[in-house]
Amino acid sequence: MFSFFKKRKSLKTQNDESKCETEKTTNKNNDFSQNEWVTIYFEVLNKILDKYQLNNFLPYKDLRIKDYVKNYKISENSWKYQRHHVDEIFISGAELMLDKEKYNNGLSLIVSFEEHCFLHYLIVLSDLTNPNHGMLMQISLEQWDAIIRKQCYFFNVKYIEDWVKNLTI
């Protein structure tokens, strides 16, 4: 179906039941079940896993894009396929980078650039992390918004006109 993905090499994986266990175990002292954007975020993550016929999230350090897809640059600052840390809904990428062990071992998945933009839109709407503007290092706000609109349609998620009010720096 997705012939652009290479046959998977043997990687250490978690069992299938852990597909979205991160949602339950991350920040277990906090109740995020009432935040609709967190719920939508994990639904979208599962759809992306299914789309690319992936069984689980993998530790960032073990997830090599070239094992799955031929990657290429789409702009000076961006690659078509990228790795996304699942926990970025709860902890900003900037904070995550400060803890190398957490960064390297954090559960991740491969996403297209467009899917990555969309996931970060959901992160912004969840209003749980600060800062949350990291996508602006790769793309302008206008371009990000145009991609989000298309991805909202594709994933059947409501587009929020004033989503940028939740952007933090």
Buried (B, 14 or more C-beta within 10 A) or exposed (E): EEEEBEEEEEEEBBEEEBBBBBBEEBBEEEEBEEBEBBBBBBBBBBBBBEEBEBBBBBBBBEBEBEBBBEEEEBEEEBBBBBBBBBBBBBBBBBBBEEEEEBBEEBBBBBBBBBBBBBBBBBBBBBEBBEEBBBBBEBBEEEBBBEBBEEBBEEBEBEEBEEBEEBBEE
